């Protein structure tokens, strides 16, 4: 329903807030109660003098009744509805909710924004704790010292046969450990307050590579049309400081050049228009591998797609984020992703509807396949890489949607057959 068509709903809401009965307001306006009832249920259009009289009687500006909630509020409500996987008919009623109950709508929108912010903070801190050696060492020092103090205190509290000499020794130990704990806490606070954000905390080759790819928005038009060379792009990239980062970037850029030669983006876009988002059909039409099609589809701006590539050991080699789908920056991803299942069946293409726990209920359409890389040799197992294309789901049957996480540390699912470590979101952790 259009926002301007909800004027009656806003009149009814404002009248209720003011504590005015419908019959009393109709009498004040000089109209029948039945006519006002039709207006309040959006069955009669209203404007001109009557709208001004109603606004004056309710003590509000006419624009409050005609314009209703701000577009940002409605957008937040629709985003919350989408992430909660509500039906489109319910998401379309966000306008009506904002018009009839603006205060409640603002509370819901603020809660949605707050939850999203906290989830991002948890993911960021988990990534940083996994990757930042200084932070990990500081936390380990705090926990070790606290455990020593607790053990000593337990001996003093429960052993009634200690001599004065040993009791004094334990008191000295507690004093020394307490001072060490205080000093470690101060150092940790100073480190966190020093302005070292997540981007600055890590200096690994993977950090440098992701910064380089993000700076280019994961698109290299010069490589696509042949005007740039991988070596020139790497030499001109200030983010690629280490030899390891430049080596990884070289591999990705060379793969882009090869893919662009065999399956140009325009050909992928044309095939996509012809057969839709069906990687198998696109691969058959162009005579290329499905894995290549997944990589090329991830480069189409119109799809807003994500891409994850891993090797036979399960290590993530490439991450292109998709809006709403969390890919851990460091450490292992969720073992239930179709990406890893594909490693056990090279050549088999899977299509799975996923909902990622811990960040709303947005559904994704995921295609995964594994392929051999490198030249075949005698008596050697082939090297295999798996690729997973992540697309926003256009329609998802909730009965067939698989629930997965981002990584074990930030996944609330209990119990889970693939869990490797406790979640920091679990009760009692």
Buried (B, 14 or more C-beta within 10 A) or exposed (E): EEBEEBBBBBBBBBBBEEEBEBEEBBEBBEBEEEBBBEBBEBEBEBEEEBBEBBBEBBEBEBEBBBBBBEEEBBEBBBBBBBBEBBEEEEBEBBBBBBBBBBEEBBEBBEEBEEBBEEBEEBBBBBBBBBBBEEBEEBBEBBEBBBEBBEEBBEEBEEEEEEEEEEEEEBEEBBEEBBEBBEEBBEBBEEBEEEEBEBEEBBEBBBBBBBBBBEEBEBBBEBBBEEEBEBEEBBEEBEBBBBEBBBEBBBEBBEBBBEBBEEBBBEBBBBBBEEBEBBBBBBBBBBEBBBBBBBBBBBBBEEBEBBBBBBBBEBEBBBBBBBEBBBBBBBBBBBBBBBBBBBBEEBEEBBBBBBBBBBBBBBBBBBBBBBBBEEEEEEEEEEEBBBBBBBBBBEEBEEEEBEBBBBBBBBBEBEEBEBBEEEBBBEEEE
